[in-house]
Amino acid sequence: MPCKLNTVSIALHPTATALTHVGQVRRTNQDAWSYSLEAGLFAVCDGMGGMAGGEIASQIAVEAFVEHLAPVPEAQRTARLVTQAVCAANRRVQARAAHERALQGMGTTLVALALCAANKAAIVHVGDSRCYRWRHGSLEACTEDHSLIAEQIRNGVLTEAQAALSPMRNVITRAVGTRRSVLPEVQMLLLEPGDVFLLCSDGLCRELPDAAIAGLLRGDAPLPERNRALVEAALAAGGRDNVTSMLVRIE
């Protein structure tokens, strides 16, 4: 279930760390990430595997998202403005593809966190890149995948075990750049001191069950060490896709 809204007022001071790895199988890395501590913006994208320009689409999207929102003060950010930033990323990916035939059809997932007014954060996503929140020793998913498999699980067509073996597990139902319009999902959360958010591509969360992620986030190790442990664990579990992990801590 998505994270629930709470009622806590704090001063926001984020720190962040990010890592990406090509994985153990792929020859190119189609993941991309970007963040700005000053602007309070954090994003991860996963270019659509097997399609032309996935690497380009993901880089364009993370840059466009951050660039669109960075000039907007946190106190003025709303869910609508965050949605508009994703739409701006969609237009930029589309525009690049329109000028290069080899890039036509390229697309990317997107998951992002944007600090907003009143000690809130907007979590926005398109596709199957995920956001988790680690709070008080508990891991909670903040997003639900926009994928065919996720829909089938929600509708009772497949079990989790069956989904893990399905040849359709890579099919996403929403993406940035593949169509003229995009439908991002946005939710607003109130933050607490000590909150840690994990933004990741499916190369991490597909290799590691939630219990394993929680185990690696638990403890007092510095944020970069915990992030490196997540990536290394995903690689050790198979690393069948590109792996990108970003941790954002709120103090």
Secondary structure, 3 states (H helix, E strand, C coil): CCCCCCCCCCCCCEEEEEEEECCCCCCCCCEEEEEECCCCEEEEEEECCCCCCHHHHHHHHHHHHHHHHCCCCHHHCCHHHHHHHHHHHHHHHHHHHHHCHHHCCCCECEEEEEECCCCEEEEEEECCCEEEEEECCEEEECCCCCEHHHHHHHCCCCCHHHHHHCCCCCCECCCECCCCCCCCEEEEEECCCCCEEEEECHHHHCCCCHHHHHHHHCCCCCHHHHHHHHHHHHHHCCCCCCEEEEEEEEC
